[in-house]
Amino acid sequence: MIRIAARNSQLSQVQVKVVSDYLNKLGYETEFIGVKTKADLFANEPLYKLGKGVFEKEVNEYVIRGLADLAVHSMKDLTSNLSEELDILATVKRDSPYDVLVSKKDVFDLDSGSIIGTSSIRRKNFMTFLRPDILVKDLRGNIDTRIKKYTSGEYEGIIIAEASILRLNLNINYFKLNPIDFTPEANQGIIAVVGKKNDESIRKLLSELHDQETFNEAIAERSTMEIVGGGCHSPFGVYFEQIDDRLLGIASFSNGKKKITVAIERKGNPKDVGHELGKLLLGEMKNENLIP
């Protein structure tokens, strides 16, 4: 029996199913362990007030304490520094990395004064930069909760990850947002499987589930984030795509009034390429007096 810990949300359970179905096909039984995180306990607080690791810490503790064998996360929720006892054992092939606007109208067609919901400072600042005449209000809750608030008319639109819509197989009208305008959060669209660092048997078991190109993109993005600083409490986005042996990356920062976007295309170690992009963005931020 392989025990898999994750949040109790519908999206988390769908992500766990990807991993458990893979293990079931190999002949292993699995057990889901639902865990409440700090983000769940303080569901009405803005994310930036809760600090780092609010979606992951309690879930990973189950693995550290031996109460679960694996933890499954949206990789964008993982802090840049995992516990010394843990490691990312596999990254599932990436789903869409893009943000979307769930609305009847696209970004530039929204009426002036429209209310748009998001819990992300990054999305808020990018939207405010593009449409300063739009009102952006905080929106917390699981995906189904956020969509219900939109369909009930509380918001003219909400910004969420396209991957969540695809994974939940939702039938709802939305517009994909250009990654130059809305550069995604690092590792958006990636499912990460976390386990004990020294558990080579589990690592080997997950080898066919692991997608190396996705992992390379993830490491490059996380390396950029290390340089700039980031996460769901920061107005910073980064996205890498590996094409053949080259990494193409973009990174953006905005305070709502100004926005900087830089790009890179390189061969090489993903961590090094990510660091180079981070330094490039940081240099431009200094030039524009945008150091947070």
N, C-alpha and C positions, 0 to 999 in steps of 0.2 A: 504493500500500500504506500503510495506516494502522496503525502499531505501538501496541499497547495494553499497558501494564505494570500488573501487579497481583501480589498475593501468590499463592502456589501452591495455597492451600487450595481445597477443593472449592467452598466458598461463594463465594470470590473469583472463581473461574472461571465460576460461574453468573452472577454479577453482570457480569462482562466480556461474557458471551454476550448479555445484554440490550442492551449498547451495540454489540457487533459485529453482531448481527442487524439492528439499526436501520441501521447503516452499510452492511451488505451489501445491504439493500433499496434503498438509494440508489445502488447500483452500485459501491461501494468494497470492495476486498479488505482484510482485516484480518489482523494477526499478533499472537498472544498472547505476551507476554514475562513469564515467571514470575520473581519476585524474592523472595529470602529477606530477611526483616526482622529487627531485633533481637529482636522477640517470638518469632520462629520459632527463632532461635539459642539463646535462653534460655527454652525452653518450660516448664521446671520452676520458674522463678522467679515469685513473685507479681508481678502487673502493677505494683502501686504501687511496687515496688523498682526497676523498670526506667526510670521517668521518663516524660516526654511523647514523643509521636510514634513510639512503638515499632512501630506497624503501618504507618507511612506514609513515614518519612524516606527509606529506601533506594529505595522505589518512585518517589517524586517526583524523586529524584536522577537517575533514568533520563531523565526529561523534561528536566530542567535541562541534562544533559550531551548532549542530542540523540540519545540511544539509543532513545527512545520518543517518540511524538507525544502520547499521552494516558496518564493514570493513572486507574484506576478504584478507588474506595474505598467502604467503608461510611463514610458521612459522619461518623458518631460517632467514628471513629478519627482524624479530621483535627484537628490542634491549631488553636487559635483564630487563630494567626498563621502563615499560609503564607509560604513564601519570597517575597521581593519580585518574583521573576521569574514566579511562578505565579499562577493564578487558578482559581476554580471556574467552569468554562465551562457546566456544565449540572447540574441535579438532576433525576433521574428521579422520576416521580410516586410519592409515598410509599407504601410497604407498611405493614403494621401497625407502630405505634410501641411496642406493649405488651411488657412482660415476661410470661413464662409460667412456671409450675411444672410441669415434666415429672415426673409422679408418679401413683401410683394414688389418692392422696388430695389434696384441696384443702388450702390453708394451715391453716385452722382445724380440719381433721379429722385432721391428722398426729398420730401418737402422740408423747407427751412423750419426749424423748431421740432423736428421729429425726435422722439425719444428712442435711443438705442441702448440696449443692455449688455453689459459685460462685467466680469469680475477682474479682468486683467488690465493693469496699468498700461502695458504695451499696446493692447488693442485700443484702449481709451485714447492714448496720446496719438496713435496713428490716425484714428478717426477724427480727432479734434484738429489735427494738422490738415487733413484733407478737407474736412467740412466743419469749420469753426462755428457755423450756424446751427449745428446739430447738438442736441443735449444728450450726453452720455451718462447713464445712471448705473450704479452698482447692481450686479445681478449674481446672486449665489445660488447654489443648489446643484443637484445632479442634472444630467442632460434632459431627462424627461420633465423634471420640475421647471427648468428654464424654458423649455418649449411650451409648457402649459401656460406659463406667465405671458409668453408672446401670443399664443392663440387666444388667450382671454382678453387681449387688447391692452395690457399694461404697457407694452412697448410696440413701436412701429417696426422694430427689428432687433435681433440679437446676434452677436458674433460668437461663433463656436468653431471647433475643429471639424473639418469635413470627415475625418476618420471616424469620429463618434457617430455621425449620421450613417455612414456606410456600415459600420459594425453593428449598429442597432437596426439596420434595414428600415430606416424611417422614410415615410413618404411625405415629404414636406418641401415646399418651394424655397430655393436658396440660390445665392449668387457666389461663385468662387471668387475670392479676393486675390488680386495680383500680388505675388510675393515681393515685388518692388515696393508697392504701397503698404502692404501688410506682411512684412517679413515674419515667418512663423517663429514660435518659441522653439528653442533648441530641443531636438529629438521628438518634435510633434509627429504623431502618426506611427510611432515605434512602440511595440510591446517588448518589455525587458523581463527576463527571468533571472531572479537573484537567488543565490544559494551560498553555502559555506565555501570559502575560497579554496579549501583543501579537499573538497568533495569531488575528486576526479571521476568517480563512477557516474555521478549525476551529470557532470559536464559532458562526458562521453555519450551518455544516453541522449542528450539534447543536441548532439552534433549535427544531425540531419535537419533539425528545426532551425538551427542557427543560420542566418544569412550574413555572409561576410561583408558584402557591399553596404548593407544597412548598418552594420557595426562600424565600418570605416566612416560613413557619413556621421554617425552618432558621435564617434570620438572626435572628429574634426569640429563638430558643433560645440561639444562640451569643452574642447580646448579653447575655442574662441570665447566661450562664456567665462572660462577661468581668467582670461586676460581682462575682459570688459566688466565682468560681474553680471549676474543675470538671474533668471528664474521668473516665477509668476508675480514677483513683487517689483519687477524692473521693466522699464520701457525700452527693452532691447530684444531684437530678434535676430536669428541666424539660421541659414539653411544651406546645406551642402548637398550636391548630387554627384555621385560618381558615374562618369561616363568612360568606359574602357579603363584606362589606367590614370585618368585625370580626375581631379576633384574641382568642381565648380561651386563657388560659394558666394553668398551675399550676406551682409550684416547691416542692420539699421538700428538707429537710436533716435528717439524724439522726446522732447519735453512738451510737446503739444503745439508749440509755436514754431520751432525749427525742427528739421528732420535731416539726418545724414544717412546715406546708404553708400556702402563701398562693396566692391566685388573683386574676386580673385579666381584665377584658373591655374592650377599647378599639378604636377606630378609630385609624388613624395609621400612621406610618412604623414598619415592623417593628423596626428597630434601637432606636428610641425607646421603643416599647412593651416590648421586651425589657429595656432598661435600667431602666424603671420597675418591672417585676416583680422584677428583681434587687435593686434598692434596698429594695423592700418586704420581701423575704425577709431581706436583710442586717439591716434594722432589727429584725425579729422575733428574729433570731439574737442580736443584741446584747442585746435585752431579756431573753433566756433564758440569757445567758452561754454561747452555743454558737459563738462565733467560733472557727474552727479555728486 
